[in-house]
Amino acid sequence: MRQTRAGFTLIELLIVVAIRGILAAIAHRTPVSARIRAKIAKAQSDMQAIVTGLESYRVDNGKYPLWKHPDGTNKNPLDTRLYPLTTPVSYMSTVPQDPFIYGPPGVRLNEDQNVAYITYDYTEAWSRVHFSGATILPPQARCAEFKLTSAGPDFTNTWGNSVTYKTSNGLTSSGDIIRLGARTSYPCDDSLVGL
């Protein structure tokens, strides 16, 4: 008479371990992707609020807030470029922080990113032409009245110089989230549009 043992074979145990590993990976990945999606949604919402403030400011003042000083130097840190939207007229209550630059209060998500970056990068064409003497807008200006960028899911703001982030690129792909103003009336090389 043949004796049978109760228990699992090595193959059965390996299959169970593999299935548990796959389920654990899926369960662990879901909160991460949900957090990234939430940050993308926050960045897009913040950027829309900033664009609304920029347009209101332009209606009242005839041009967008300047991102350069009259001597051609950049206004830094970046949030100072958007201060005109908060005072003396409040087009926005505060300048929001880019969720891909700062995490919990005071914690930089990418220590390699320049410390001037504490919010969304904002540049506009008027001061680039009048204060910096540009005769043709460079590729990163994208021939737009203004450009607003978020660092995006790669946590590095490249001033819109890398590929533009699109949700179809995946949640961890590189690229900045970019919002552009209307096409500029200042000197623009059409070959640079869309770069």
Steps between C-alpha positions, in 0.01 A plus 500: 500500500631841395529770761400859407629810670296808565675821398616708205762425242783744437340608170170578672676707766696695236180576309330627816803716586509641144128585506535671840797698369302619198204600716728683744665690213160604364378606844818698566502669159139620511548756782813634329323549167202655680734749671664590168159545334391722790815713462442530125141610562616752764767640268251538215246666731762737646625587153146578383453731800832672422402541132169657607692737729749582224223586254322718756826677579562561129153649451565747786866579422541454125765228532584193705710520819868526412734211577817703445636812664569801271872411507416164335554279807239243596271555797575219744374305687229416253205588718611868494417502128136435588475734804328768286204261483463513880565864586395781493201362306421142593450304178602197709520467878846334498753364254458120511795263533566248226411159655787346303756737658387489865335217688418525870550855631859603439615173339656530153424194287808542281802645679682535165241752376614862528383651832336789312234249395235501767199542274402488136748651255359811334652698214350750257610635163482878558789526748701241305487734199517838679734422791715222354514629144376179339439544127359150458336311784701191595354147481410488870285813456284307249398827329227560758411811701578300815603151602414329825661165588476241775781254567267209426536137614877492442529768777736721295391827340691537173336831405302319231819395319435128524203316357161631612340263749180337384296257706526249215879497559447315827515611860878488529606641164715808473381839390351816645131579519477813284240774450558760231346842452379635168741511207733794540510806278871537578773360275451126472666247273218274378740208475525505881127465563410160637851403609 
